[in-house]
């Protein structure tokens, strides 16, 4: 076992300075949100230890994937199954790309790619409230640099489409935003943008109209949409204004259908681990090898492979193509015949099961092992923030006592 693995298995030090975290949040959020939010569900008291070489491996996999996404043949393939709205491109790279990893004995495994990856603002606050623990493992400078990097990211997204300047008004848009579990981070984002001179509103799509080639909230024009809706193609009727603005270029929208189709569609995984195909398309042998080893084998679920997948189901994780937030996801070992029938009737992929690593925690005086996912938040290949999520069950959640977001502590020696 590595030193990091030993610490994750045995160290139960509380690294979270709860008072510092709440003081930080109180300075940014109003009392109503603080009193109404169950903050203990968001944050774990412990950190996750990761060797710096594993972080470097994860970043190398991200860079290899984003390099593959520049290949003309790759783009033609993924656009062949993408919705029509994804065939429009305005130059954005997508704000807050999220790459989710499991840390296996053989190295990191990329299990999911997300546009509009949630939790970054909360994790930045969490990283800033950590105590020194276990000698050479310490928090990185992410929290100190985060705000500057976020503003630069959105200004870059603006200039990709508008060439110069910056947006005067940003709308953070989600369906029924005040009812969303991560609504507090919308408020954190709003405060950051406003503190940097950008008027910012939090809206539902029903609050927005598209007229005269621009998006409006009442009489106020919206220049840029920080898009948090999970209708990734913007094809739902209630998102008609957003869809029109995207198709016409009437507003800068990030992330958007093109970014999702290029990087985050689950069907893309069926080719990302295909070494011969990627090399044939022009990807370097080094990058193709990184993806072959770092991306679990993925196949479309069809009538042709029904029998094989059922017989080998314990080796697979089943995910809906249009799913999000672990909805409709099934571990093969837990699968029933009736559920498998439902999977066959819908559009699913099967991904080779890559077990997560574990972190020991202390809950009411009892030691427990929780599963670990690591998420890299990035922009154009540059790391904005790294964080972990601790949970029990087959998929990540915020219902596990002692679980939630956890900071990454790295050994830089």
Secondary structure as UniProt FT lines:
FT   HELIX           3..10
FT   HELIX           18..28
FT   HELIX           31..36
FT   HELIX           39..42
FT   STRAND          48..51
FT   HELIX           52..68
FT   TURN            69..70
FT   HELIX           72..79
FT   HELIX           84..87
FT   TURN            95..96
FT   STRAND          97..104
FT   TURN            105..106
FT   STRAND          107..114
FT   HELIX           120..127
FT   TURN            128..129
FT   TURN            135..136
FT   STRAND          137..138
FT   HELIX           142..162
FT   STRAND          169..173
FT   TURN            175..176
FT   HELIX           177..179
FT   TURN            181..182
FT   HELIX           183..195
FT   TURN            196..197
FT   STRAND          199..203
FT   HELIX           205..207
FT   STRAND          209..211
FT   TURN            212..213
FT   STRAND          214..217
FT   TURN            218..219
FT   STRAND          220..222
FT   STRAND          224..227
FT   TURN            232..233
FT   HELIX           237..239
FT   HELIX           240..248
FT   STRAND          252..254
FT   HELIX           257..259
FT   HELIX           260..264
FT   HELIX           266..268
FT   HELIX           269..272
FT   HELIX           275..280
FT   TURN            281..282
FT   HELIX           285..294
FT   STRAND          298..300
FT   HELIX           303..305
FT   HELIX           306..311
FT   HELIX           313..315
FT   STRAND          316..320
FT   TURN            321..322
FT   TURN            325..328
FT   STRAND          330..331
FT   HELIX           332..334
FT   HELIX           337..344
FT   STRAND          348..352
FT   STRAND          357..363
FT   TURN            364..365
FT   STRAND          366..379
FT   TURN            380..381
FT   STRAND          382..391
FT   TURN            401..402
FT   STRAND          404..411
//
